[in-house]
Amino acid sequence: MSNLKDVAKIAGVTPTTVSRVINMRGSLSQKTIDRVHSAMQELHYQPNAMARSLQGKKSQLIGLIFPTIATPFYGEITHAIESKLFSLGYKVILCDSENNPVKEREYLTMLMANQVDGIITSSHNKQVEEYENSHLAIVAFDRYLADGIPIISSDNLAGGKLAVQYLHEQGCRKIALIAGSSDTKSPTQNRLLGYQNKMLELNLTPLIHYLIRENALKDKRESIVQLLKSTTIDGIFCTDDLTAIMVKDVAAELNLSDIQVIGYDGTQMIQNYFPSLPTIVQPIEALADLIVDVLIKKIEDDTFQPNDTYILPVTLKS
């Protein structure tokens, strides 16, 4: 197996220069950088991130743990985070926990074993105590994990209020909320609180319908069918856009097209392919920038004391 000295010999430079190229340190000519990269490719040389970390150097690896990457919102925010990290010289290990605590714990153990410099997570299984005992730099998106881990989110409380206000302005008075059930202390629960507060402010009666997240799509659809058949509703606030699209589809099938529906997230994919859907838009790029900024400061500055929470504003797309 080739080593750093072999690369230096092929490139015609010193081992120190090869190390500087790998770690992107110091001022080097593009010609030198290209020669080193060419030699690395010729020898199939890959720097050992774990070995570098044992030498007191950063691995330049960041772990991402998200509950899914199969939805537009999580797909777009993980893409934005990865792009930002890559531009700063970091590589990403992406872990899809599927809201499974066993899977999440195994991924967390794997990331620690690989000596990642930090972790960004949006998973929220209460059974994963390792977050509380980790000495890694960790930033949470929209999830409470443990005291001392900063949480970054959009303004879920304002978003819930804004959704109800929009439906009220459309003439709706019997406004329901459809959400996935959760018993965590995550900021996303503030969407429900915002809905409840605004309904009481408008002297309207809240109607909350929970969907079990683990249900198959067929079961989720059937739950929505039963709700619309059994309850008189003229407005529905869904806490995510995909559910809102399903609700609009079910309402059309039941000839209830007069029901007003608003979603939450406002990804580019949803805005491009379902432009008629009103939604509360989360600032995905700004969230990604802030998440990365806080994490890198935690990694590089031992004196940095992050806030407990960071909240960015949402907007209405009607």
N, C-alpha and C positions, 0 to 999 in steps of 0.2 A: 504494500500500500504506500503510495507516494506521500511525502510530507512537505512541510513548508520550505525546507531547504532545497528539495527537488524542484519546486516551483521557481524558487529564486534562481537556481542554476539555469533552467531553461529560459527564463525571462531576462537573464543577464543583469540581475539586480541583487541587492542584499536581502536576507530574510526579514530584516526590519522594514524594508520598503514593501515587501509582500504583506506583512502584518498591517502596515498603514493603509494599504489598498483595501484589504479585507475589512478593516474596522473603519474605513472612510475617515481617517485622521490625517491632519496635516495638509500641506499644499503640494500636490503632485501634478505633473503634466498629464494631459490626456493620453499622450503617447506611452508613458510609463504604465498608466492604468490599463490601457489596452494590451500591452505586452504581458502584464501579469495575468489578466483575465484569459488571454490566449493560452498561456502556459498552464493555467488551472484547467482549462477545457481539454488541452492535449493530454494531461496526466489524469483527468477525471478526478481532480482534487476537490474535496468539499470540506470547508472548515467545520470543525466539531464544536457545536454550540455548547454542549455540556462541558467539554474540556476547557473552553474559554471561560465559562462561568466559574469553574473550579480554580482558575487562575486569577479570580477577582475581576474578570471582565464581564461585560454585559453579553447576554446571549443574543440580543437583538430579536428576541421572539416574544410575541404577545399572544396570550390565549383568549379566545372569544367563546363564551358559553351562552348560547341562546336557546330558548325553548323550541324553536323551529326556524328553519330558513325557507320554508315552503310557502310562506305568505308574502304578499307584496311589501308590507311594511317592514318585516324583519329582513327580507331580502335586500331592500333598498338601504336600510340603515347599516347592515353589516357591510354592504358594498362601500358605502361612504366611509365607514370607519377603517376598513382595510386600505382603501385608497389613500387616506390621510396618513395612516401609519407607514405605508410603503414609501410615501414621499419623504418621510422622516428617517428612513433607513431601517425600519422594523418589518419583520415578516410575521404572518399571522397563522396560528393553528386554530381552525374553526371547529367547534364542537356543538353538535345538535343534541340537546339533552332530552327532547321530546317530553318535557315535564315529568321525567322519570327520575326519582331521587337516587336510585341505584346507578343509573347511567351517568347522572351528573357527578356523583361522588367518584366514579371511576375516571371520568374525564378530568376532574379536579386533581386527583392523585397523579394522573399521567402528566398533566401540565407542570405540576410541582417537580416531578421526577425529571422532566426535560429542562428544568431550570429556566423557565420563562421569566422574563423581567417583570411581567405584570399580567393582570387578568381583567377583562371587561366582561361583565355578566349581566344577563337579563332574565336568568332563570330564577325561580322562586320556590323551590322545595324547602319546606321548613325543616326537614329531617337532615339537612346537610350542615352539620355542626362545624365542619372543617373550615368554613369561612371565618368563624370566630377566632380560630387558633392560628390562622395563616399569618405569616410575616411578610407576605408578598404585597406589592402595590396592587390594590383592587379598587375598581370603580364599578358601581352598579347603575344600570339604566332601568328606571321605572320599577325598581324592586328594593325592598328593605332586606338586607342580608344579615347584618350584625352592626352593633354600635361601632362607630369609627370608620365605617366604609361609606364614602360619600355617595349620595344618590343624585342622579341627574335625570330630569324628566321635563316634559312640557307641562303647561298649566292645566292639569286635568280638571281641577275645580272650576276654573273659568270656562273650560271647554264644555262641561256639563251644563252650566248655566246658559252658555251661548246657544247650545243646541235647543234647549227648551224655549228660549226667547225667540229663536227663529221659527219654531213650529207654532208658537203662540201668535206671532205676527202673520202667519199663514191662515189664521182663523181656527187653529186646533185648540180644543179645550179638554179632550179626553186623551191625554198623552201618556203613552206607556214607554218604559225603558226595557230593552232586551240586552242582557249581559251574560257573560260567562261567570259561573259561580267561583268565588275565591274567599278564603278566610285568612289571607295574608295581610300584612300591614303595608302593602305596596301602594305607591302613589296613584295607580290606576283606579283604586277604589274611590278616589276623589271625583271621578266622573259621576259615580252614583250619588255622592254627597252633593255635588253641584246640581244634579237633576232634582234631588229632593228639596234642596234649599230654594231653587227657583220656582218649583211647583207650589211650595208653601207661600212664597212671596206673591204668587199670582192667584192665591186662594184656590188652587186646583188640587185634586186628590192624586197622589202618586200611585202608579201601578207598575210593579217591578216583576219582570219575568226572567228567571235565570235559566240559562242553557248549560248543561253539563258539558264541559270542554272535551271530555274523553269520548263523548257520543260520536257515533259515525254520522256522516253528513245526512244520511237518510233519516236517522233519529232526530237530528237537529231540525231538519225540514218539517218532520211530522209534528214536532213540538210547536213550531211556528204556526203550522196549519191549525192545530187545536186552539192555540191562543186567539187567532183571528176569527175562528168560527164561534168561539164561546164568549168573546168579550167585545163590547162596543168600543172601538178605538178610532180616533180620527188623526192621530199623530203618533209616530214611533221614533224614539231615539235609540239607535243601536250603537254599542260601544266599540264597534269596528266596522269597516266598510264592507267586508265580505258578507257579514251577517245582514247588513242593510240591503245589499244587492239581492240576497236570497229572500228577504222579507218583501221587497218590491215584486219579485218574481211570483212568490206565493200569493200576494195580494191581487196581482193581475189574473192569476188562475181562478181565484175565488170571486172575480168581478168586484173587487174592492179597490179599484184603482184610484179612488178619491182619497185614500189614506196617504198622508204626507209622511215621508221617511227621511231621516238624516243619519249619516254615518259618522265615523271618526277615524282619522289617520291621514287621509288626503294624499296618498302616494301619487307619484307621477303616473304610474300604471293605471290606477283607478281614474285619475283625472283625464287621462288620454282615451281610455276605452269605455268609461262610463261618465262622460262629462255632465250628464243631466243629474247625477246624484249629488245632492247637497251634502257637505261633509265638514267636519272640524279638522283643519289642516295642522299637523305637527311639523315644525321646522326641522326636517330630517338632516339637512346639511349642517345647520347650526348646532343641532344636538350632537352630531358626530364630531364636529370640530371641538366642542366643549368637552365631550367625553375624553377624546384623545389628549387635549391640552391638560386636563386635570391629571390624567394617568401619567403622562410624561413628566409632569412636575413632581409627582409622587416618586417616580423612579429616579429622577436625576437630582432632586434637591431634598436632602434629609431634613431640612428645616421647614419645608413647606407644610402648612397646616390648612387642608382644604375645608370648605364649608361642609356642614352636615348634608345640606341639600342645595341644589341649583335648579331653578325653574325658569324655563323659557316660554314666551307667550305663544298662544295658538291664534289662528285666524279662521274666519268663516268663509267657506266657498259655497255660494248658494247657486 
